């Protein structure tokens, strides 16, 4: 089982708003995020995740003071990223794990350091490949996602719509 070091806040929010967070946890990965990313979520969003933390299906990394210091040093490299973004980067690098984010700046920096980065469309692909969602369900949810998240790569979105929406 490969660990996805951090689901950045934007991935968590997209999954929650589309109602796919539970589905995501059925994938053959170990999903996690950091406590400071969890703190970014509004109460209703955190409430969706809490039962999965309690059951052990989703984990939250508690950042130590020492680690926070290391993250703050990293953040001096590029101040356009938030402390939360840098925490995602830090743990993906530390655990040699996959990083899930929709943040283009975070993606660029992480990839330049050899971290494998995937976005929300990758999650949709895995949900279909693992038969957690049918293509029809993926199509419906992808259209919902497009209304929620205007930053989805249009060309990639259209490919999936063409393949899944019959």
Residue pairs with C-beta under 8 A, 6 or more apart in sequence:
1 28
1 29
1 30
2 28
2 29
2 30
2 97
2 98
3 29
3 30
3 32
3 95
3 97
3 98
4 29
4 30
4 31
4 32
4 97
4 98
4 99
4 100
5 32
5 88
5 91
5 92
5 93
5 94
5 95
5 97
5 98
5 99
6 32
6 33
6 34
6 37
6 61
6 87
6 88
6 91
6 92
6 97
6 99
6 100
6 101
7 15
7 31
7 32
7 33
7 37
7 100
8 33
8 37
8 84
8 85
8 88
8 99
8 100
8 101
8 102
8 103
8 106
9 33
9 37
9 40
9 41
9 84
10 101
10 102
10 103
10 120
10 149
11 100
11 101
11 102
11 119
11 120
11 123
12 21
12 33
12 37
12 41
12 45
12 49
13 41
13 45
14 102
14 120
14 145
14 148
14 149
15 21
15 24
15 120
15 123
16 45
16 48
16 49
17 144
17 145
17 148
18 141
18 144
18 145
18 148
19 141
20 123
20 127
20 133
20 141
21 48
21 49
21 52
22 52
23 127
23 132
23 133
24 31
24 123
24 127
25 31
25 52
25 57
25 58
26 130
26 132
27 123
27 126
27 127
27 130
27 132
28 130
29 98
29 126
30 59
31 57
31 58
31 59
32 58
32 59
32 60
32 61
32 91
33 58
33 60
33 61
33 88
34 60
34 61
34 63
34 84
34 87
34 88
34 91
35 60
35 61
35 62
35 63
36 63
36 83
36 84
36 87
37 84
37 87
37 88
38 46
38 49
38 60
40 84
41 49
49 58
52 58
53 59
53 60
61 91
63 71
63 87
67 90
70 90
71 83
71 86
71 87
71 90
72 83
72 86
74 86
74 89
74 90
75 81
75 83
75 86
77 109
78 105
78 109
80 105
81 89
81 103
81 105
81 106
81 109
85 101
85 103
85 105
85 106
88 99
88 101
88 106
89 99
89 106
89 109
89 110
89 113
89 115
91 97
92 98
92 99
92 110
92 115
92 117
93 110
93 113
93 115
98 116
98 117
98 118
99 106
99 110
99 115
99 116
99 117
99 118
100 117
100 118
100 119
100 120
100 122
100 123
101 107
101 110
101 117
101 119
102 119
102 120
102 149
102 151
102 152
104 151
106 117
107 117
107 119
110 117
111 117
119 153
120 145
120 149
120 152
121 152
121 153
121 156
121 157
121 160
124 133
124 138
124 141
124 142
124 145
124 160
125 160
126 132
127 133
127 138
128 134
128 135
128 138
128 164
133 141
135 163
135 164
135 165
135 166
136 164
136 165
136 166
138 160
138 164
139 160
139 161
139 164
139 165
139 166
142 157
142 160
142 161
142 164
143 161
143 165
145 152
146 152
146 157
